[in-house]
């Protein structure tokens, strides 16, 4: 699997890609949500480059990460921890968590795989209190 510099737009985009894939597929609705939320701009990356990172992440998973392809793509905890470790900036972490939650809730159903990823993000980054913040 590729590595990216700490806190780079690509490392952050890969966390979004993980969330997108966690229910077993990437839907156009979810990609549109990223556009509406201004995710690419928020990460300092172009829209096409964001989608390129998503595509590259899919390729990397197919060739290198131990995954279980059933109803959802479940990346093993060690790989998730490695991905999360590439994002250390607290503000970027909070921003990514908000985007990931929006992606998971975009179809009015949080799938098991999405829940696993969100819980892993919160635990790894210590953002339990962030989930309790009121939505404005």
Secondary structure, DSSP 8 states (H G I E B T S, - for coil): -----TT-HHHHHHHHHHHHHTTS---HHHHHHHHHTTHHHHHT--HHHHHHHHHHHHHHHHHTS-EEESSSEEE-HHHHHHHHHT---HHHHHHHHHHHHHHHHTTS---HHHHHHHHHHHHHHT-TGGGGS---
